Amino acid sequence: MTLLRCAGPAELYPHWLFTAAAGDQLRVVPERGGLVTSWVCEGRERLYFDAERFADPAKSVRGGIPVLFPICGNLPGDTLVLPRGTFPMAQHGFARDLPWSLEALADGQGVRLTLEDSPTSQAAYPFAFGLTLDYRLEPGALAIRATVHHHAGPQNRPDPMPFALGLHPYFAVSALEAAVVQGLPEHCVNHLTMEPAATLEQLQQLAGGIDLLAGPAAGVCLWDQATGQGVELQTTAPLDLAVVWTDPPRPMVCLEPWTAPRGALASGDRCLRLEPGEQLQLQCRYALCSTPTRQA
């Protein structure tokens, strides 16, 4: 196992490279939102990443595995309303924009990223929190475990801390027309209209651009019919909602686990809350799989 800083002239962006004993790799940029930019598994890059866009900090990231916290999606008026006041909260929260710390896992199988509250986060989210993400390389899989802490202390208010958590991984495909998604429930929410929709009808428009939320879903598969390669999102409650998003013409499909739908911290729908001193672990897993015998 190695964890190396890479910033040579051949690199488009500085990053940390983690290499497991079996040869699988993760590339991570903790300074830019704790972003995993690459997952090489069984000799093949599994993630889509626009390195040229990433080189411009003024532009939003397109690729890797952005972290969504303390909200998924957006809130009405981009405002978080709490008993103690109102606070500005941008879409998907602030975790994907702040610097994280990085270390290798003690067992040598992956990396741990950690984000703690700061004056910047407190301006939008007045809670003393800690968020760790463990990315563990397993044979043919990437296991992810998140731990959310609501720190207790004499300076902290006793209010429960509301939050949602999601991941936004971009998976590379040969072409959108070759992508197939299986395992979702019959009905979903079309994020473009925020109306109920038939999942199959949405997936048939995948190449033209879709944004849907469905679930709970225990196992959702994304296949590339041209390469015969696939990845399955395996979820565990409460991180068991699934979002599918495409952004034509980019050859990628986002297959995302969320704990709650858009607006959860306003509506209360599946909103998670931690009392001071409490913590909660959430987990999901992406496992490689082969081409299906039928198309959904």
Long-range contacts (C-beta under 8 A, 24 or more apart in sequence): 1-104, 1-108, 1-109, 3-102, 3-104, 3-111, 12-51, 12-52, 12-54, 12-55, 13-37, 13-51, 13-54, 13-55, 16-102, 16-111, 18-104, 18-110, 18-111, 18-137, 20-108, 20-109, 20-110, 20-137, 21-108, 22-137, 22-139, 24-137, 26-110, 26-111, 26-135, 26-137, 28-102, 28-111, 28-113, 28-135, 30-99, 30-100, 30-101, 30-102, 30-113, 31-99, 31-100, 32-57, 32-61, 32-99, 33-61, 33-66, 33-67, 33-95, 33-96, 33-97, 33-98, 33-99, 33-100, 34-67, 34-95, 34-96, 34-98, 34-100, 34-102, 34-113, 34-115, 34-133, 35-61, 35-64, 35-65, 35-66, 35-67, 35-96, 36-64, 36-65, 36-135, 36-169, 37-63, 37-64, 38-64, 39-65, 39-142, 41-137, 41-140, 41-141, 41-142, 41-288, 42-140, 42-288, 44-229, 45-172, 46-171, 46-172, 46-231, 46-286, 46-288, 47-169, 47-170, 47-171, 47-172, 48-170, 48-171, 48-172, 48-173, 48-250, 48-251, 48-252, 49-170, 50-250, 61-96, 62-170, 62-247, 62-250, 63-170, 63-252, 64-169, 64-170, 65-167, 65-168, 65-169, 65-170, 66-92, 66-96, 66-167, 66-168, 67-95, 67-96, 67-131, 67-133, 67-166, 67-167, 67-168, 68-92, 68-93, 68-95, 68-96, 68-164, 68-165, 68-166, 68-167, 68-168, 68-256, 68-258, 69-93, 69-94, 69-95, 69-115, 69-131, 69-148, 69-163, 69-164, 69-165, 69-166, 70-94, 70-95, 70-125, 70-129, 70-162, 70-163, 70-164, 70-165, 70-265, 71-163, 71-164, 71-264, 71-265, 72-164, 72-165, 72-166, 72-243, 72-258, 72-259, 72-260, 72-261, 72-262, 72-264, 73-191, 73-261, 73-262, 73-263, 74-262, 74-263, 75-263, 75-265, 75-266, 76-263, 76-266, 80-124, 80-125, 80-265, 81-266, 82-126, 82-159, 82-162, 83-159, 84-126, 84-157, 84-159, 85-126, 87-123, 87-124, 87-125, 87-126, 88-123, 88-124, 89-124, 89-125, 89-265, 90-124, 92-166, 92-168, 93-125, 94-120, 94-121, 94-124, 94-125, 95-131, 96-168, 105-134, 105-136, 109-136, 109-137, 109-138, 110-134, 110-135, 110-136, 110-137, 110-143, 111-135, 117-151, 126-157, 127-156, 127-159, 127-161, 128-153, 128-155, 128-156, 129-161, 129-163, 131-165, 138-285, 140-287, 140-288, 141-285, 141-286, 141-287, 141-288, 142-285, 142-286, 143-283, 143-285, 144-283, 144-284, 144-285, 144-286, 145-281, 145-282, 145-283, 146-239, 146-281, 146-282, 146-283, 147-279, 147-280, 147-281, 147-282, 148-272, 148-274, 148-279, 148-280, 148-282, 149-274, 149-278, 149-279, 150-274, 150-275, 150-276, 150-277, 150-278, 150-279, 151-276, 151-277, 152-276, 152-277, 153-276, 156-276, 158-275, 158-276, 160-273, 160-274, 160-275, 161-273, 161-274, 161-275, 161-276, 162-265, 162-271, 162-272, 162-273, 163-265, 163-271, 163-272, 163-273, 163-274, 164-258, 164-259, 164-260, 164-264, 164-265, 164-270, 164-271, 164-272, 165-239, 165-258, 165-259, 165-272, 165-282, 166-239, 166-243, 166-256, 166-257, 166-258, 166-259, 167-256, 167-257, 167-284, 168-254, 168-256, 169-254, 169-255, 169-256, 169-286, 170-252, 170-253, 170-254, 171-222, 171-231, 171-252, 171-253, 171-254, 171-255, 172-251, 172-252, 173-222, 173-224, 173-226, 173-251, 173-252, 173-253, 174-224, 174-226, 174-227, 174-251, 175-226, 175-251, 176-206, 176-207, 176-246, 176-248, 176-249, 176-251, 176-253, 177-207, 178-224, 178-225, 178-226, 178-227, 179-206, 179-207, 179-222, 179-223, 179-224, 179-225, 179-246, 179-253, 180-222, 180-223, 180-224, 180-225, 180-292, 180-295, 180-296, 181-206, 181-220, 181-221, 181-222, 181-223, 181-244, 181-253, 181-255, 181-296, 182-220, 182-221, 182-223, 182-292, 182-295, 182-296, 183-217, 183-218, 183-219, 183-220, 183-221, 183-232, 183-296, 184-214, 184-215, 184-217, 184-220, 184-242, 184-244, 184-296, 185-214, 185-215, 185-216, 185-217, 187-214, 188-212, 188-213, 188-214, 189-213, 189-214, 189-261, 191-243, 191-245, 191-262, 194-262, 200-296, 202-244, 203-244, 203-296, 206-244, 206-246, 206-253, 207-246, 207-248, 208-248, 209-246, 209-247, 209-248, 210-244, 210-245, 210-246, 211-243, 211-244, 211-245, 211-246, 212-243, 212-244, 212-245, 213-241, 213-242, 213-243, 213-258, 213-261, 213-262, 214-241, 214-242, 214-244, 215-240, 215-241, 215-242, 215-258, 216-240, 216-241, 217-241, 217-242, 220-244, 220-255, 221-289, 221-292, 222-253, 222-255, 223-289, 223-291, 223-292, 224-291, 225-291, 225-295, 228-290, 228-291, 229-288, 229-290, 229-291, 230-288, 230-289, 230-290, 230-291, 230-292, 231-255, 231-286, 231-287, 231-288, 231-289, 232-286, 232-287, 232-288, 232-289, 233-257, 233-284, 233-285, 233-286, 234-284, 234-285, 234-286, 234-287, 235-284, 236-282, 236-283, 236-284, 238-270, 238-272, 238-282, 239-282, 239-283, 239-284, 241-270, 257-284
